[in-house]
């Protein structure tokens, strides 16, 4: 995988996040999605401002580049919550309750990082999903599904420790991994489904909760059947539905925003899926609008150099890297 491709995948995710921010919490059908990026919304942020989705992802990217451990990553999460690290303007404006609780557990109780997540069934939000895409790239050469799933699970448990949240991460990241290895989205999702036999018995109990994703006619569902809340199951379904139906990247991001509710995270995940499957032609205007691109690129470039293959030809331009 070329470094250029890696960078494009994360640029797509950042654009999706920032595009979705001003539409977050809006009720579907009560607003119109613009073709250009806008600001404002519930958070009253400037045009092109990314949210905690990107901030947590950049922290993970930095940590993987530095070969940091779980505690090092938690320290970066603390820096985000306390000092606005990895934000585009040095100011935190958004953090999920479950993530904040896990960070406080780490700081106050000095708990082992992978035990800090809330194990409650009521803590199955999408706060792990939103940040974990870098793992699919870092483990690109890992041939064992069991080992990949073990890693996906551990990073999820840092903030979300219920089995459902862990399985949601495994479905998303394994699908990304399969996409990066050349499968179409439908075949990548099918491969993830086939891998479930290797899951621990207790985790398999959660598989039926996600079964709608694997139905042959899932992408044919009407938009009225798609929920767009921050619940891990709803977010995964919405993002996969968008990515499955979008004819191009821009249309997919606008569709994700039009769903309302947790628009930034759904757009982030849908963007990652679309970019990993080759639909990564991002509007130049959208990327140029992103606030503090320099900060994002300072994290993305070393990561891409570390985990990319500099000799691989990027199919977008045929230039040898």
SULKA-V892481 format. One record per residue. N is the residue number from 1. PHI is phi in whole degrees, -180 to 180 (none if undefined). OMEGA is omega as a letter, one per 20 degrees, with the letter a starting at -180 (none if undefined). Layout:
N:PHI:OMEGA
N:PHI:OMEGA
//
This chain:
1:none:a
2:-75:r
3:-56:a
4:-63:r
5:-65:r
6:-60:a
7:-61:a
8:-63:a
9:-61:a
10:-77:r
11:-60:r
12:-61:a
13:-65:r
14:-65:r
15:-62:r
16:-59:r
17:-60:a
18:-65:r
19:-66:a
20:-80:a
21:-52:a
22:-69:a
23:-100:a
24:-60:r
25:75:r
26:-74:r
27:-85:a
28:-54:r
29:87:a
30:-105:a
31:-149:r
32:-113:r
33:-87:r
34:-80:r
35:-81:r
36:-102:r
37:-66:r
38:-128:r
39:-113:r
40:83:a
41:75:a
42:-55:a
43:-86:r
44:52:a
45:-100:r
46:-67:r
47:-54:r
48:83:a
49:-87:r
50:-85:a
51:-108:r
52:-63:r
53:-54:a
54:-74:a
55:-60:r
56:-67:r
57:-66:r
58:-64:r
59:-62:r
60:-67:r
61:-58:r
62:-59:a
63:-66:r
64:-67:r
65:-63:a
66:-88:a
67:57:a
68:-76:r
69:-91:a
70:-64:r
71:-65:r
72:-62:r
73:-68:r
74:-61:r
75:-61:r
76:-68:r
77:-65:r
78:-62:r
79:-62:r
80:-64:a
81:-70:a
82:-94:a
83:-127:r
84:74:r
85:-61:r
86:68:r
87:-93:a
88:-70:a
89:-133:r
90:79:a
91:-130:r
92:-76:r
93:-126:a
94:-154:r
95:-156:a
96:-69:a
97:-60:a
98:-69:r
99:-66:r
100:-63:r
101:-63:r
102:-64:r
103:-65:r
104:-64:r
105:-61:r
106:-64:a
107:-75:a
108:-78:a
109:-94:a
110:51:a
111:-76:r
112:-63:a
113:-52:a
114:-79:r
115:-111:a
116:-80:a
117:-68:r
118:-73:a
119:-86:a
120:-69:r
121:-63:a
122:-88:r
123:-115:a
124:-98:r
125:-83:a
126:-100:a
127:-68:r
128:-90:r
129:-49:a
130:-64:a
131:-114:a
132:-95:a
133:-52:a
134:-57:a
135:-66:r
136:-64:r
137:-81:r
138:-62:a
139:-102:a
140:-53:a
141:-94:r
142:-83:a
143:-80:a
144:-92:r
145:-61:a
146:-59:a
147:-71:r
148:-61:a
149:-62:r
150:-61:r
151:-70:r
152:-56:a
153:-65:a
154:-62:a
155:-69:r
156:-66:a
157:-66:r
158:-62:r
159:-128:a
160:-135:a
161:-109:r
162:-76:a
163:-59:a
164:-68:r
165:-64:r
166:-63:a
167:-67:r
168:-59:r
169:-64:a
170:-64:r
171:-60:a
172:-64:a
173:-73:r
174:-68:r
175:-63:r
176:-58:a
177:-59:r
178:-66:r
179:-61:a
180:-64:r
181:-95:r
182:100:r
183:-79:r
184:-73:a
185:-61:a
186:-64:a
187:-74:r
188:-65:r
189:-66:r
190:-64:r
191:-64:r
192:-62:r
193:-62:r
194:-64:a
195:-75:a
196:-60:r
197:-60:a
198:-88:a
199:-76:r
200:-60:a
201:-57:a
202:-66:a
203:-75:r
204:-61:r
205:-59:a
206:-85:a
207:-55:a
208:-58:a
209:-63:a
210:-102:a
211:-61:a
212:-61:r
213:-58:a
214:-97:r
215:-68:a
216:-60:a
217:-103:a
218:-57:a
219:-67:a
220:-84:a
221:-60:r
222:-72:a
223:-59:r
224:-64:a
225:-91:a
226:-104:r
227:-93:a
228:-129:r
229:-82:r
230:-84:r
231:-66:a
232:-56:a
233:-68:r
234:-61:a
235:-64:r
236:-61:a
237:-61:a
238:-63:a
239:-66:r
240:-68:r
241:-64:r
242:-62:a
243:-64:a
244:-72:a
245:-103:a
246:-70:r
247:-75:r
248:-156:a
249:-62:a
250:-60:r
251:-63:r
252:-62:a
253:-65:r
254:-66:r
255:-65:r
256:-58:r
257:-65:a
258:-70:a
259:-71:a
260:77:a
261:62:a
262:-88:a
263:-66:a
264:-67:a
265:-72:r
266:-62:r
267:-67:r
268:-62:a
269:-71:r
270:-60:r
271:-62:r
272:-63:r
273:-64:a
274:-66:a
275:-67:r
276:-66:r
277:-95:r
278:100:r
279:-93:a
280:-125:r
281:-82:a
282:-91:r
283:-57:r
284:-59:r
285:-62:a
286:-65:a
287:-66:r
288:-66:a
289:-80:a
290:-60:r
291:-72:r
292:55:r
293:-60:a
294:-61:r
295:-65:r
296:-60:a
297:-67:r
298:-67:r
299:-91:a
300:-68:a
301:-66:r
302:-64:r
303:-64:a
304:-64:r
305:-68:a
306:-72:a
307:-104:r
308:-92:r
309:-102:a
310:-68:a
311:-94:a
312:-78:r
313:-80:r
314:-83:a
315:-66:a
316:-71:a
317:-137:r
318:69:a
319:-92:r
320:-78:a
321:-84:none
//
